[in-house]
């Protein structure tokens, strides 16, 4: 593959992964590359990043695609060299390579590298781990594959945590920090192994194939339900800036619309200064029109992630509404408004929210019908003509009574009503999902990731 | 002129100007100069975005022209305006002479000349003959309309003044735009710029920055300080401490003549780095500090 082909393939893959890279930016990248020397891979990466990435959340995706198209090394690289150096070690074709003693020796080396935190050594070991323990021989040439999962299963770096912590303690770190550092280093190593497996697969099957399959979407396009634990933390960090950006945009737009009807009195008085010619007109301020928001949130296991983010974002946007009340339910309803004090700490809020979620379940099975009925009985004052009702949930009610008239009554009393559903629309109405039936009463909106959530909140506020 | 000879040259000269870069920053600064493209720098508050522009100016001996953006910034403040008071004076002074017709056309030609033009930062930067660094600070604070104005300036380095014609830069300035990303800038502006995301530095570089900014700081204290700051950034805070705040903290410790950053001192001076009450409470709890 020529350099130009690689470049074009790389740009194509970035576009496929959701980055908007224009032709002009591609040309910029080439002229940037002409200015730098090619001997250092990180220089090439930085030059590409400066010209092609225009938004920081895209950077993770960019790096993954870059690693596939501009791999760190080709083939076995260091791992094979080491085999050659080792006189008595069996060659690559002399029987199984992942035998017991080899594994022991490898884990020994890994533990050492982890304690010292030597990035280069770790990177080499990751390549070796995939080469030795992650090979999945195929039926013919070009059909073999590589698995990060298998390599990590064999090597199981997590078992080295204790040893690593001991080593770090000996280096003079305190217990808590040693634990954290150990966790981080092992996480890094896991990522290196995953990256190296991607690289090997890309070598066998061509980078286009891998870029399409393995590159995860950027964090704001990632499904709430598909998020891993580390993703959730990253998303939580995104929620607060997202709310701030939304709030800034909202005030700006309200500002632009603020000019009210003409204030004749003030205009005439101001015209005296210019000899009776009304050069500047004065306007009455527009009456601030604010809605109260009532949030009804399903917190059962299947939608717990989604509920967390939605509740946090809605509360971060408190200023855009005159009042916010939140209720969580599984089959019973509990009010959680008091959990969200102004200026409260995010982590604490999440903890107390988790505690209050248990109150929302009497029998532990999601029952929308009972929850809606209980809500209508216990909080009849919550919904009035000035309030907007927001229901959050997937509408999966375990085939129980749906209490459709109750929802219709609630929606009728509110000024507006919406339903946010974290499922893809093609799943609505399948199985025990009552999304289509509820959707007939209340407009139902698909909300699967942070980007869609942001758009929706902007619509309603 | 070329701004920097190579990425390594950029790193060295920026360091001499008192700005410690990482490799990506030095490379991007070099590229911005070599390709003559504006550089958009984003990142959290206090990581040295504005400082980068200032350091480029110091390192290359260029003059810094700064446009501070804010909501409501308009063409007259950013680009140019006519000095209408002076124009009025000119009209009044000439009204006595000659026949009315002549004098009017003369005056009309007269009052739209250089003499009555008040240049604002963008136009000044373009017209300057000497090397210039143009800093457009907090570009995300402006209204959308100003972005349109920036487009012409940033892509062709020219400004069209209806009465005078088009003013084109004789020497392209080194343009740095900074943004906190509180608003998404338009695709058009982003496309014209190189992009650099400045983030919190790693512990080693931060220690180097703090010691270079605050001479007289004990090495041990600097290490302790950076250590605490790094741990604070790992917590979920509303406003994580920035480099600027670690430097402030170092200065505070010097002023208080504290030679050892123990837990009690951290708790006592936490207000220098954390500006939210809930953040401070959280820090005390998570770092298990003994409150003074």
Interface residues (C-beta under 8 A of the other chain):
Chain A: X20 X22 X24 X25 X28 X31 X32 X35 X36 X42 X43 X46 X47 X49 X50 X51 X53 X54 X55 X56 X59 X177 X180 X236 X237 X240 X241 X244 X245 X248 X249 X252 X255 X343 X344 X345 X346 X347 X348
Chain B: X7 X23 X24 X27 X28 X30 X31 X34 X35 X37 X40 X42 X43 X71 X143 X181 X182 X183 X184 X187 X190 X191 X193 X194 X195 X196 X197 X231 X234 X235 X236 X238 X276 X277 X278 X279 X281 X282
